[in-house]
Amino acid sequence: MRYIAILIGAIFFQTCIEISNPYSKIPPGIWRAELLLTEDVNLPFNFQISYSESDELIMTIINGDERIKIKDISFGRNKMLQDTMIVSFALLDSYLDLKYKENVLEGQWVVPNRGDYTVPFVAHHGQAYRFTSTKKKPIVDLSGTWAARFEIETEGEYPAIAEFQQSNNYLTGTFRTETGDYRFLQGTIQGEDFMLSCFDGSHAFLFEGKVIDQDVLSGTFYSGTHYVTNWVAKRDEKATLKNPEELTEITTLGNKISLELSNTEGSRINISKGKYSNRPKILMIMGTWCPNCLDETKFVLDYMNNHDMGDIQVLAVAFERYEERETALKVIKRFKERLQIPYDILYGGRSDKQEASDVLGFVDQIVSFPTLLFLNSDNVVQS
């Protein structure tokens, strides 16, 4: 009887442990992930797993002060009966295709709009550090502004401004260029070496750097698996870039512009007719694949919701990475529906800057996505 009692107690104890399991799918808490850019170069980032009161799993990607919450997550099993997990960055048209086993997620980051573009991925539960857990004393405080240059001594050399904030070993910041910034970067400085990274579902940025002296830095920049270049920077609190309003010139300055393209419903929209006739306009040139365009879209939506727009009409022209028109329209429509965008998004063509310039016609060149134009009621560009 004593052995039976022990056996019953053991079964009851195991049952209690199973019932008290605080999660239904994968463990909540902090995770450390790596994107394997090359055989010996890994891009690390962190994310948090949490569960809502209704047992909905939420992944929150952490990049410095940025928090990206993803709820579009599905679970299943593959042919090998392995537990699987799809994390969808639906607005940016990419996803993580993962397998889960014993506190490890493994798989790949997939970006369909770039063709056959995949990056190996692995993540471990309970690891809170990003690059390293060591605390080697930094030889310098990088906080401040630095004048930087990328693609050194090539035809494509371009300027940037690095802005860093450092607290002991913890380092955050970004690089601003004349066509945009390199998002929210987070990393560490160890002695003379420092590293920064960012992953947001569209961009995978890794910066490796070295302190040459108190006022000079050099390093390497990786963007996904498709781009790598060197950079240098000098401390300069007065560093400046070209005025962004001077980057795109209007070839028909002072003249009316014309534009007629199809919206997501297949209707032809002419900015001189219908509801757009004799109305001032905000014209957004963007792409659904672009996080900065997403940021601008959210800003415009928030502004529209909190201000009286009067007669001002808002519309956007999207240039997409897909070659196929129908696929591109489907992606734009999903973007519009997910964000509950009330204005027209017109399809401009492929996300090629020269092609965008040719389609629009009234600008000399599109140098960055997004580009925002203000038109008066006569369709004359104001800025």
C-alpha positions, -999 to +999 in steps of 0.1 A: +000+000+000+029+023+008+043+019-027+008+025-042+005+057-022+040+068-034+030+060-070-003+079-068+016+109-052+041+109-080+014+108-107-005+136-088+028+157-086+035+153-123-001+162-131+002+194-110+033+204-128+016+200-162-015+220-151+006+248-138+025+252-171+024+290-176+024+289-214+007+269-241+032+271-270+068+284-265+083+298-233+076+335-225+104+358-216+135+371-234+151+354-264+183+360-282+183+355-320+209+354-347+207+359-384+236+340-401+248+365-427+279+346-437+297+315-424+315+337-397+293+368-394+261+367-373+236+395-367+221+392-332+189+408-318+166+402-289+128+396-287+103+391-259+076+364-259+044+371-240+009+359-238-023+379-236-052+371-213-068+352-242-036+331-246-026+350-278+012+348-283+029+381-289+065+386-301+081+419-294+113+427-312+137+450-293+160+475-311+171+502-286+140+522-278+120+506-306+095+479-298+079+460-327+049+439-316+039+410-339+007+391-334+004+375-368+018+341-356+007+306-366+016+272-354+016+237-369+036+206-376+057+197-407+060+163-423+086+153-398+061+160-370+082+188-358+065+218-341+066+248-365+060+285-361+054+312-388+060+348-377+046+371-403+056+407-409+026+411-432+029+448-438+065+444-449+059+412-469+084+389-450+082+362-424+102+339-401+097+302-409+107+283-378+109+250-360+107+247-322+124+222-300+136+224-264+138+262-260+154+267-294+138+282-325+155+274-358+147+282-394+150+311-418+139+347-425+122+347-459+116+379-480+094+369-510+096+403-527+133+399-532+130+366-550+148+336-535+161+356-505+164+336-472+187+341-442+193+313-417+179+320-382+184+306-347+172+318-313+176+306-277+153+312-248+166+330-217+196+348-232+192+385-224+225+398-239+228+409-275+264+405-286+282+394-255+276+391-218+312+403-210+319+437-196+353+448-209+360+485-200+355+508-230+385+529-240+363+558-250+328+572-247+312+572-282+283+595-272+278+624-295+279+632-332+303+618-358+307+627-395+309+594-414+315+582-449+305+549-465+319+530-496+352+547-491+371+557-522+345+544-546+322+561-571+293+554-547+309+571-516+283+588-496+282+609-463+263+601-431+260+613-396+265+588-367+246+596-335+256+575-305+245+572-269+267+552-246+262+541-210+291+519-198+291+490-223+256+497-236+255+515-269+226+527-291+222+551-320+218+554-357+235+565-389+216+593-408+222+596-445+208+620-470+183+594-481+172+580-447+185+565-416+197+531-405+169+526-380+172+519-343+206+504-336+215+486-303+248+470-293+278+471-271+314+485-269+341+463-255+375+479-251+382+494-285+357+473-304+320+480-308+290+464-325+255+475-333+225+457-349+189+461-360+162+437-373+127+450-381+113+425-405+125+444-436+161+455-427+189+434-411+217+459-403+250+450-386+277+475-379+311+464-366+335+491-356+369+499-340+381+529-321+412+542-340+417+571-315+395+593-294+380+610-324+383+585-353+364+553-359+363+527-387+343+497-394+322+474-417+285+476-425+264+446-434+229+449-448+214+414-449+234+389-470+234+411-501+255+441-492+287+449-473+309+480-473+335+498-451+330+531-433+350+557-414+339+585-390+354+615-372+339+631-341+322+663-353+294+679-333+286+703-362+283+676-389+256+683-414+240+667-444+224+682-475+189+696-469+164+668-477+142+693-494+170+699-520+174+662-529+145+660-553+141+687-579+109+695-597+115+696-635+082+714-641+086+739-612+058+764-613+038+744-638+008+721-632+017+684-630-004+656-643-007+620-630-031+592-638-026+557-624-046+527-612-056+523-575-059+490-556-094+485-570-083+488-606-099+522-611-079+549-630-073+579-608-065+613-623-053+639-598-070+666-618-105+650-618-133+640-594-126+646-557-091+657-565-101+685-588-092+720-575-080+706-542-046+709-524-029+675-520-004+656-501+013+631-524+033+603-508+058+584-529+065+551-511+067+513-511+050+488-488+083+470-483+099+502-467+098+506-429+104+543-432+074+545-455+054+526-429+065+551-403+055+580-425+021+564-433+014+560-396+023+596-390+000+608-417-028+586-405-024+599-370-023+635-382-055+630-403-073+615-373-064+644-350-067+674-373-092+689-396-078+684-431-103+708-447-101+705-485-067+688-485-067+654-502-041+627-494-030+600-518+001+578-523+020+562-552+035+528-544+065+513-562+069+476-553+096+450-555+074+425-574+077+423-612+042+410-615+015+437-615-012+415-599+011+404-571+022+440-564-015+452-563-024+424-539+005+435-515-006+471-517-042+462-510-033+442-480-012+471-467-041+495-472-066+472-455-044+463-425-037+500-417-073+510-426-060+537-449-088+559-462-070+574-491-061+560-526-028+542-530-019+542-567+004+516-583+034+532-599+055+502-609+087+486-597+107+500-567+135+513-590+143+549-583+149+557-620+117+540-630+098+559-603+113+591-617+103+582-652+067+573-642+062+605-622+079+626-649+078+659-630+108+651-608+144+649-618+150+618-597+136+599-568+165+595-544+147+579-515+116+562-503+095+578-489+093+612-506+065+636-497+052+663-520+027+691-513+006+703-543-017+733-543-052+733-558-037+738-593-015+708-589+017+729-587+043+714-564+049+737-534+076+717-516 
